[in-house]
Amino acid sequence: MNRLVALHVGGALSPWQAIGLMFDASTCHLADVDLIVSGETPGLHSWTIDVGRDEVLEIDGIRTHLVSGTSSSRTTSTIGTQKILGLDHVVVNTDDIDRTTSAITAALGLEVRRERELGNGAVQRFHKLDNTIIEVVSGPHIKEPGASLWGMVASIDDLFDLADGLGEDITSLPKKATQPGRYISTVRGSVGLGVPFALMTPHVRPDND
């Protein structure tokens, strides 16, 4: 099993609660991934991944807790009155995409599944875990040296209803996503999560010919 178990985030609980997430102590659930919020500096600081061995290491500078034998009976969780169907992807920013994707492959055993050119020198590469995708992004817009966890996107059963309920001061209006047939809405920075966090409509299954 190669499974994202948890994301460790700095900052306060209250901004996350403001968008409808429920906490038990410092932990809430994004489907089968735990979001653990500490009081340290805002940002996405580290992750816990089940790859069948126990180890603490850095993947190109990203603090990583490797574990083994975890499982989760959760397939969904809630945000407000809506269901979170899964953590769609986690974004890693890097100044050197070859170095970072090689480090991910070496540490996690995950090969690059595909690459996409974004234009203006920006590029994405994707590694697939069992329950989410690691999206590695590089380009001239990334000024910081090294790699870092940047943000995350969750799939919601009814994005339009959630965005309407939260209002435009909390989330942007849903717009067409890069993936065909899907829509995305971003939680505004003024909410104070300290981490880029977006919500998407579910995956669209291609029609069978």
Secondary structure, 3 states (H helix, E strand, C coil): CCEEEEEEEECCCHHHHHCCCCCECCEEEECCEEEEECCCCCEEEEEEEECCCCEEEEECCEEEEEECCCCCCCCCEEECCEEEEEEEEEEEEECCHHHHHHHHHHHHCCCCCEEEEEECCEEEEEEECCCCEEEEEECCCCCCCCEEEEEEEEEECCHHHHHHHHCCCCECCCEECCCCCCEEEEECHHHCCCCCEEEECCCCCCCCC
